[in-house]
Amino acid sequence: MVENLPRTDPDLPGATDIAMPAETPADRSHPRIRAIALGTGSAALLLAMATDALAVAGRHLGVSLLGAIEIVEACVVVAATSAIVIATIDGTHARVRILLEQVGDGVAHALERAASLASALIMLVLIAGSIWLAADLWNGHEVTEVLGLPLRWFRLFWTVGAAVAAALFAARAWARPR
């Protein structure tokens, strides 16, 4: 027998008792960034899927699609970066809320701000490492083995995406309590 529990998200048919993040003013103020990340990530996933499907079909027909793995790997960089930006905008990064449920609102808000600040700092460390690698290898003409795809642009895409995520985390850390 199926229980009829109230749905917390009407956009998910059949979903019941889902803890959805509360919408914040920051979430409503970045629709353009979210749309760009969603479109870019979606296009990358579609390209990866199409490339892999063609490679599999080609193997069955006896035709090799050289470089398919390189294309999929490049698409994964774009899709993963876009997913990080979207998760940051939506506030849907994985988190354990056991402690937050045991403390008062003021302490919970302070802990949330500290977590956002720590996340921004972690992203800044990743950005620093990415910039260091990019600067060291920028003129090295680093390319993939089969297709010769230049890796610098994917590293740059990741760095820009990480900078957007860091800025969003920092903005959330400095946001006023609701």
C-alpha positions in Angstrom: 0.0 0.0 0.0 1.3 3.4 -0.9 1.2 6.2 1.7 0.0 9.6 0.6 2.5 11.8 2.2 2.6 15.5 1.4 5.1 16.4 -1.3 7.6 19.0 -0.5 8.5 19.6 -4.2 5.6 19.6 -6.6 8.0 19.5 -9.6 9.0 15.9 -8.6 6.0 13.7 -9.3 5.9 10.7 -7.0 8.4 12.2 -4.7 7.4 12.4 -1.0 9.0 13.8 2.0 12.0 15.3 0.2 14.0 17.9 2.1 14.4 20.7 -0.4 16.7 23.7 0.4 15.0 26.9 1.3 15.0 29.5 -1.5 17.2 32.5 -0.5 17.5 35.9 -2.0 20.9 34.9 -3.5 19.2 32.0 -5.3 16.8 34.4 -7.0 19.5 36.9 -7.9 21.6 34.6 -10.2 19.2 33.2 -12.8 21.4 34.2 -15.7 24.5 32.5 -14.3 22.4 29.4 -13.5 20.9 29.3 -17.0 24.4 29.6 -18.6 25.8 26.8 -16.5 22.7 24.7 -17.1 22.9 25.2 -20.9 26.7 24.7 -21.0 26.6 21.5 -18.8 23.6 20.1 -20.7 25.3 20.6 -24.1 28.5 19.0 -22.8 26.5 16.0 -21.5 24.7 15.6 -24.8 27.9 15.8 -26.7 29.5 13.2 -24.4 26.5 10.9 -24.8 26.4 11.3 -28.6 30.1 10.7 -28.9 30.0 7.6 -26.8 26.9 6.3 -28.7 28.7 6.8 -32.0 31.8 5.1 -30.7 29.8 2.1 -29.5 27.9 1.9 -32.8 31.1 2.2 -34.7 32.7 -0.7 -32.8 29.7 -2.9 -33.7 30.1 -1.9 -37.3 33.8 -2.4 -37.3 34.7 1.3 -37.5 36.8 3.0 -34.9 36.0 6.5 -33.7 39.4 7.6 -32.6 39.5 10.2 -29.8 36.0 9.5 -28.5 37.4 9.1 -25.0 39.2 12.4 -25.2 36.0 14.1 -26.3 34.0 12.5 -23.4 36.8 13.5 -20.9 36.7 17.1 -22.1 32.9 17.1 -21.8 33.1 15.8 -18.3 35.2 18.8 -17.3 32.6 21.2 -18.6 29.6 19.3 -17.2 31.2 18.9 -13.7 32.2 22.6 -13.5 28.7 23.6 -14.5 27.2 21.2 -11.9 29.4 22.7 -9.2 28.2 26.2 -10.1 24.5 25.1 -10.2 24.8 23.3 -6.9 26.4 26.4 -5.4 23.6 28.7 -6.7 20.9 26.3 -5.5 22.5 25.5 -2.2 22.3 21.8 -2.9 25.8 20.6 -2.1 25.8 17.5 0.1 25.8 18.3 3.8 25.0 16.7 7.1 22.5 18.7 9.1 22.5 16.7 12.3 24.3 19.4 14.3 22.2 22.2 12.8 19.0 20.5 14.0 20.3 20.4 17.6 21.2 24.0 18.0 19.3 27.3 18.0 18.7 29.4 15.0 21.5 31.9 15.8 24.1 29.2 16.2 22.8 27.3 13.2 23.1 30.5 11.1 26.7 31.1 12.3 27.6 27.5 11.4 26.1 27.9 8.0 28.0 31.1 7.4 31.2 29.4 8.6 30.6 26.5 6.2 30.1 28.8 3.3 33.2 30.7 4.2 35.2 27.5 4.5 33.8 26.3 1.1 34.9 29.6 -0.4 38.4 29.2 1.0 38.6 25.7 -0.3 37.6 26.8 -3.8 40.2 29.6 -3.6 42.9 27.0 -2.8 41.7 24.9 -5.8 41.7 28.1 -8.0 45.3 28.9 -6.8 46.5 25.4 -7.8 44.7 25.6 -11.1 46.2 29.0 -11.9 49.6 27.7 -10.9 49.3 24.7 -13.2 47.9 26.8 -16.0 50.6 29.4 -15.8 53.3 26.7 -15.7 51.8 24.8 -18.7 50.2 27.6 -20.7 53.0 27.9 -23.3 53.8 24.2 -23.1 51.2 23.5 -25.8 49.7 20.7 -23.7 47.2 18.7 -25.9 45.5 15.4 -25.8 47.2 12.4 -27.4 44.9 11.5 -30.3 42.9 14.6 -31.3 45.3 17.2 -30.1 42.6 19.1 -28.1 44.3 22.0 -26.2 43.9 21.4 -22.5 44.5 25.1 -21.5 41.0 26.1 -22.4 39.4 23.3 -20.3 41.7 24.3 -17.4 40.6 28.0 -17.9 36.9 26.9 -17.9 37.4 25.1 -14.7 39.2 28.0 -13.1 36.4 30.5 -14.1 33.7 28.1 -12.8 35.5 27.6 -9.5 35.9 31.4 -9.2 32.1 31.8 -9.7 31.4 29.1 -7.1 33.9 30.8 -4.6 32.2 34.1 -5.1 28.8 32.6 -4.5 30.0 30.9 -1.4 31.5 34.1 -0.2 28.3 36.1 -0.9 26.3 33.5 1.0 28.8 33.7 4.0 28.3 37.5 4.1 24.6 37.5 3.5 22.3 38.7 6.3 20.3 36.2 8.2 16.8 35.7 6.8 
